[in-house]
Amino acid sequence: MRRSEFQRAVAGEFGSRGAALIADLSLPSLGGRTATEAMDAGIPPRDVWFALCEEMDVPDSHRHGVGRLEPRR
């Protein structure tokens, strides 16, 4: 997952709350960092996405393959 895919996944799952969540929500599984802090520290966006999903109780069906653009035809 790229950072741009992470951003699309957050927007798709959390809508207008997404920006606040990645900036303010402390993620215990990432040492108490926010999503932004974790990625700035070098933690891969995929790992941050899964930590965010875990903390926010996102169903498994919404966790995989999100954030990708539709392939060109």
C-alpha positions as CSV (number, residue, x, y, z in Angstrom):
1,M,0.0,0.0,0.0
2,R,1.3,3.4,-0.9
3,R,0.6,6.5,1.1
4,S,-1.8,7.8,-1.6
5,E,-3.7,4.5,-1.3
6,F,-3.7,4.9,2.5
7,Q,-5.3,8.4,2.1
8,R,-7.9,7.1,-0.3
9,A,-8.7,4.2,2.1
10,V,-9.1,6.5,5.0
11,A,-11.3,8.9,3.1
12,G,-13.4,6.0,1.8
13,E,-13.9,4.3,5.2
14,F,-14.1,7.3,7.5
15,G,-15.2,10.2,5.2
16,S,-14.8,13.7,6.7
17,R,-13.6,12.3,10.0
18,G,-10.6,10.7,8.3
19,A,-8.2,13.7,8.5
20,A,-8.9,14.1,12.2
21,L,-8.4,10.4,12.9
22,I,-5.0,10.1,11.3
23,A,-3.8,13.3,13.0
24,D,-5.2,12.8,16.5
25,L,-6.0,9.2,17.2
26,S,-3.3,7.5,19.3
27,L,-2.7,3.9,18.0
28,P,-1.5,1.6,20.9
29,S,-0.2,-1.1,18.5
30,L,2.1,1.6,17.0
31,G,3.6,2.7,20.3
32,G,0.9,5.3,20.9
33,R,1.7,7.2,17.7
34,T,-0.9,8.8,15.5
35,A,-1.1,7.4,11.9
36,T,0.7,10.5,10.6
37,E,3.5,10.2,13.2
38,A,3.9,6.5,12.5
39,M,4.2,7.0,8.7
40,D,6.6,9.9,9.2
41,A,8.7,7.5,11.4
42,G,8.9,5.0,8.6
43,I,6.2,2.6,9.4
44,P,4.7,1.3,6.2
45,P,1.2,2.7,5.3
46,R,-0.2,-0.8,5.2
47,D,0.8,-1.5,8.8
48,V,-0.7,1.9,9.8
49,W,-3.9,1.1,7.9
50,F,-4.3,-2.2,9.7
51,A,-3.6,-0.6,13.1
52,L,-6.2,2.1,12.4
53,C,-8.7,-0.5,11.3
54,E,-8.1,-2.5,14.5
55,E,-8.5,0.5,16.7
56,M,-11.7,1.7,15.0
57,D,-13.3,-1.8,14.7
58,V,-13.4,-1.8,10.9
59,P,-14.7,-5.1,9.6
60,D,-12.3,-7.4,7.9
61,S,-14.2,-7.1,4.6
62,H,-13.3,-3.4,4.5
63,R,-9.6,-3.8,5.3
64,H,-8.1,-5.5,2.2
65,G,-7.8,-4.0,-1.3
66,V,-9.0,-0.5,-0.4
67,G,-7.5,2.6,-1.6
68,R,-6.6,1.2,-5.0
69,L,-7.7,3.0,-8.2
70,E,-9.7,1.0,-10.7
71,P,-7.5,-0.4,-13.4
72,R,-7.5,1.4,-16.7
73,R,-9.4,-0.2,-19.5
